[in-house]
Amino acid sequence: MLIPFQQLNPDTLTALIEAFVLREGTDYGDFDVSLQNKVQMVLQQLQQGKVVIVYSELEESVDLMTVQDYRQLLAADEQQ
C-alpha cells in the first residue's frame, strides 16, 4: 500500500527518510554528502514522484523505494 508523503507529520517523514538514508549505503563518490543533504535529496525525489513510501501489511513495515522498484514488486506479486 502506498502512503502519500504529504499525509505524514513532517517530523515523522524526516525520521523515515533519515532511517532510509542511514541504512541504504549509497556511495556518493569522491564527495562527502551530509545527512541533511541526503535527506533533502530523497525528499525532492518524493516530491517529484520518483520515490514512494510503501507500507507492507505482511511485514508490518514501511520502506521507501523507487517507482520502478515498486512496479516490479507489484508485477512479481501478480505472478504469484
N, C-alpha and C positions, 0 to 999 in steps of 0.2 A: 504494500500500500504506500502510495506517495504522500508525503507530508509537505504541504506548501510552507516554504521557509518564512513567509510573511505571517503565518499563524503562530509562530514560536515567539516567546518572550525574547527580546534582544540578548539578554544575559545567557539564556539557555542556548540560543543559536551560537553565540560566541564560544561557549563551553563545548558544544558539539563539534564545531569547526576546529577548535584547539585540540581536542582529543583526536580527531581525524588526522590533523597535520602532524601531531607528535608521534603517531604510530605508522604513518604511511611511508616513511623512509625515502622520499623523493630526493634525488640528487640534483642540486641546483648548479652543478658545475663548479667553476672557479670562484663563484661569488657566495659570500655568506648572506643568507636571507633571514631576517629577524622573524620571530614567531608572529609578531604583529603584521608584518608584510605578507607572510604566508596566509594568515587568516584573511586578510584583505583580498588576496588573490582568489581564494576559494569563495568568499562572499560575492565577488564580482562574477564568478562563474555561475553561482546560484542565480544571481540576478539576470544573467544573460541566458539562462535556461540550458547551460551546458552540463551542469551538475544538479542532481536531485537528492532529496532526503528520502530514504526508504525505510519503512518500518516492517520488520518481519514478525508476523504473529507466531510462526513456528519457532523461531529462535528467541522471540521476545527481545529484539534488539533494533537499534536504529543505526543506519550507516549512510554515508554519502557515496555516491557513485556517478560516473558519467552517464549521460543519457544513453550512449551507445552500449555501455555495460548493462544498464537496466533493460534495454530492449533485448539483449542477448539472454539475460536471465529470464525474461518473460517467455521468449521463444523456447528456451530449454524446459521451462515448466510446462508449456503447452504440449511438448513432445512426450512428457511422462504420463 
